[in-house]
Amino acid sequence: MARQYTLHRTPAPGSPRIDYAAELNAQQLAAVEAPPGPALVIAGAGSGKTRTLTYRVAFLLEHGVLPHQILLLTFTNKAARQMLERVENLLPDRTHGLWGGTFHSVGNRILRRNAEPAGYQPGFSIMDREDQKDLMDSVIVSLGINPKEKRFPKGEVVADILSFALNTGRKLEDVLAEKYPFFLDFEEEISQIRVQYEKRKKTANTLDFDDLLEKPLLLFRNHPEIASRYQEQFRYILVDEYQDTNHLQADFIHALAA
């Protein structure tokens, strides 16, 4: 007996299957149907920001944007999963290739694809908080610093200091003066720790959490051709709960959108 097949034609761009006006209020609809270009949507808690972004992605897909040209950035893994699941529910089998996740997961994905240009070997590891503390403590000891003797900050505190300076784009001296004034006398030692800590990570082929944003930025700066490739790919970058106070995250967006 001959087999019978039923072909389901994918809706063509310009023939949307979703009634956006029926699903969204006027303000949400305006954001979803906004023309290409930078846009900032300011809305309070419970106003439907996630819903709006979800429908924005669906709107782009239904109007001919290819999934791999969309980058959806969120601040938590849970939010990323929920948003991608919602888009998939709206447009089944239309989201393959769409990039979505937290800033750090996307940074990790970029580094995995470009490990050697970034200065690392393929298969690099990512330290958790405990591993980072142990490595920092080891660096402190190797420099001949006795925290008990000098009331020097422990490894986890030094890690917090350096992370805050990196994420806010501020000088170490300014961070110590404002946020950790009782450690200001140790600025030189903390600077030395930062240098040795970076060397140890490179030798061990491992990264910490902040590296997942900083190292892609360095990769783009040192290899403009790689940056250009991602800039050409991501025609639409959507960010949930954008926080421009975070220097690394803001630079990450700007580097991909340049």
C-alpha positions, 0 to 999 in steps of 0.5 A: 500500500502506498504511503500517504503524506500530509504537508504542512506549509510554514506560514510565509512572512507577512502572513502572521498566524498570531493575532497580536492586537487581541493578545496584547494591550496597546502599549505592549503592542506598540513595543512588539511592532516597533520598527528596527532600531534601538528601543527602550521599554520602561515598565513596572513590575507585573506590567507584562515585560516578559510577555511583551518580549516573548511576543516581540520574538514571535513577531520578528520570526513571523515577519521573516527574521531568521532565528539565528539572527535573534539574541535574547538576553536575560538575567536568570536561567529561569527567565531564559527557559521560560521565555524560550518555552513561551516562544516555542509554544507560540510558534512550534518548530520555528525557533531552532537556532535562536540564541537565548540565555543569560549574559554569562551563558551566551558569553560562555557559548561564544568562548567555547566556539573561539577558545584558542583566539581567546587565549584558552584551550578547548574544554576549559573549565569554569570555577564555582565560588568555592574553587575561586575562593580556594585559588584566591587563598592559594595566591595570597599564601604564595605571595607571602601574605598572612591574613591573620597577621595583617588583618588582610581580607580572605580570598572570598573577600578579595574576589568580591572586591575585584569583581565589583571593580570589574563589573562597575568599570571602576579603579581598584583604589576608588572601590576600596576607598568607597566600599572597603575603606578598612582595606585601603592600605592593602591596595598594592597587595590586592593589585599583585593578587589580581595579576597572579590570579589571572596567571594561575587561571590561564595556566589551569585553563579555567575561568571564573564567572566574571570571565564569561563576560570580560573574556568575550569583550577582550576577544572582540577587541583583539579579533575585530573579525570575530566581533564583526561576525557576531555583529552581522549575525545578531540583527536583533538583540532583546534584553530583559530587565536591562541594568546599565549600571553593570559595566560588563553587561552594558559593554557586552551589549554594545560590542555585539550591537556595534 
